[in-house]
Amino acid sequence: MPAAFHYEEIAMSQSTDTFRSAAPIRFAYWVPNVSGGLVISKIEQRTSWDLDYNRTLAQLAERNGFDYALSQIRFTAGYGAEYQHESVAFSHALLAATERLRVIAAVLPGPWHPAVLAKQIATIDHLTGGRIAVNIVSGWFKSEFTAIGEPWLEHDERYRRSEEFIRVLKGIWTRDDFTFLGDFYRFHSYSLKPKPLQRPHPEIFQGGSSRAARDMAARVSDWYFTNGNTVEGIKAQVDDIRAKAAQEGHTVKIGVNAFVIARDSEAEAQAVLAEIIDKADPEAVKAFGREVQQAGKASPEGEGNWAKSTFEDLVQYNDGFKTGLIGTPEQIAARILALKAVGVDLVLIGFLHFHEEVEYFGRRVLPLVREGEARGAAAAAA
Ligand SMILES: Cc1cc2nc3c(=O)[nH]c(=O)nc-3n(C[C@H](O)[C@H](O)[C@H](O)COP(=O)(O)O)c2cc1C
């Protein structure tokens, strides 16, 4: 990880106002509710997509300092990920098995109508003491939409629909007699009862990094989730979104994907990465690579998630190797602090062997991050 060291210096110097946010950086993990884990590789993965495995994982995660879990929505997959549990139902099961963890359910406008989602989430919020959140994903997988007979909108139209979806969710969750006359959704004096427990409403995340995705985040989302990237790449997105959000009078938090390989030595961690890539399933990776052409690359500006991904990048579904959280606990903590220094609020993590590695992360990496944050806060106060 040659690029890491410059950032380690910045993060470890702790001398100035490098830390934009005084709040501790948050951690989320990807719920493996889809078979095959988080890499398209035939390497051994001691990860399962079933409920028992996932319940235990959620409990381990909340004991090891994770704040959130993010479930995935997939109706079918032609590139691996053959079996998929539905995200809202599965998220509820994980909430029922935990006490503090917040679970974010991914939802696709199109298959979901916002009235159905608003009602489902309000009920789950009451059943779980206010711990559910949603991730509005705009869709990149045309074959999936075709398979379920759902019309496929072009890239920026999908975001126009998602933005209406989010505006409607907020309206239903916070107002009575809600009326909305949009291009995609219409409501006439609708009052949802009961409203969700969380005020003003459950948190709304979104995934995507194209121009349309950033503009939507700057206007309506509580959180912006983006694919893995270098610290510079993330900084450019953060600066862009926060500047636009300020013009809109809106605030948005930033979450970044990363595939973490934390091992006692850097050589060990790099060897695991090399083995994952060496054992990649080339047909499945290429099939995934073809499908994701409908994401960022299909936007008017040709930028966004996967627009520049290489074969190696695509072996991890959301470019998680690029974030560079691969190495010793010290190296990883330093790089997380560097991400925080450029304005990241949350790191979303995929692992190879979730049970073991969530525990290792909580025990070995997280305390170093918290120590670094404390040093940064002390330096800022001085
Ligand atoms: C963290 C994260 C999670 C996502 N989860 C899902 C998902 O569960 N299902 C899905 O169809 N798309 C998911 N997406 C894809 C996005 O919603 C979006 O379609 C894609 O990133 C392309 O966006 P862009 O063209 O704006 O860059 C996710 C994206 C990110 C960054």
The ligand as a MOL file (V3000), in Angstrom:
LIG
                    3D

  0  0  0     0  0            999 V3000
M  V30 BEGIN CTAB
M  V30 COUNTS 31 33 0 0 0
M  V30 BEGIN ATOM
M  V30 1 C -22.7700 1.2300 -0.1590 0
M  V30 2 C -23.6280 0.9190 -1.3350 0
M  V30 3 C -24.6300 -0.0380 -1.2170 0
M  V30 4 C -25.4260 -0.3710 -2.3160 0
M  V30 5 N -26.3590 -1.3670 -2.1760 0
M  V30 6 C -27.0820 -1.7500 -3.2490 0
M  V30 7 C -28.0200 -2.8150 -3.1470 0
M  V30 8 O -28.1840 -3.4440 -2.0970 0
M  V30 9 N -28.7310 -3.1490 -4.2580 0
M  V30 10 C -28.5780 -2.4660 -5.4570 0
M  V30 11 O -29.2490 -2.8080 -6.4140 0
M  V30 12 N -27.6950 -1.4580 -5.5650 0
M  V30 13 C -26.9550 -1.0800 -4.5160 0
M  V30 14 N -26.0510 -0.0520 -4.6340 0
M  V30 15 C -25.9080 0.6180 -5.9500 0
M  V30 16 C -26.3720 2.0710 -6.0040 0
M  V30 17 O -27.6130 2.3040 -5.5530 0
M  V30 18 C -26.2650 2.6650 -7.4120 0
M  V30 19 O -27.1850 2.0650 -8.2660 0
M  V30 20 C -24.9040 2.4660 -7.9980 0
M  V30 21 O -23.9310 2.7380 -7.0380 0
M  V30 22 C -24.6370 3.3550 -9.2130 0
M  V30 23 O -24.6460 4.6490 -8.8560 0
M  V30 24 P -24.0360 5.8280 -9.6980 0
M  V30 25 O -24.3080 5.5380 -11.1420 0
M  V30 26 O -24.7910 7.0220 -9.2090 0
M  V30 27 O -22.5900 5.9430 -9.3610 0
M  V30 28 C -25.2350 0.3010 -3.5500 0
M  V30 29 C -24.2430 1.2760 -3.6510 0
M  V30 30 C -23.4320 1.5930 -2.5740 0
M  V30 31 C -22.3640 2.6280 -2.7330 0
M  V30 END ATOM
M  V30 BEGIN BOND
M  V30 1 1 1 2
M  V30 2 1 2 3
M  V30 3 2 2 30
M  V30 4 2 3 4
M  V30 5 1 4 5
M  V30 6 1 4 28
M  V30 7 2 5 6
M  V30 8 1 6 7
M  V30 9 1 6 13
M  V30 10 2 7 8
M  V30 11 1 7 9
M  V30 12 1 9 10
M  V30 13 2 10 11
M  V30 14 1 10 12
M  V30 15 2 12 13
M  V30 16 1 13 14
M  V30 17 1 14 15
M  V30 18 1 14 28
M  V30 19 1 15 16
M  V30 20 1 16 17
M  V30 21 1 16 18
M  V30 22 1 18 19
M  V30 23 1 18 20
M  V30 24 1 20 21
M  V30 25 1 20 22
M  V30 26 1 22 23
M  V30 27 1 23 24
M  V30 28 2 24 25
M  V30 29 1 24 26
M  V30 30 1 24 27
M  V30 31 2 28 29
M  V30 32 1 29 30
M  V30 33 1 30 31
M  V30 END BOND
M  V30 END CTAB
M  END
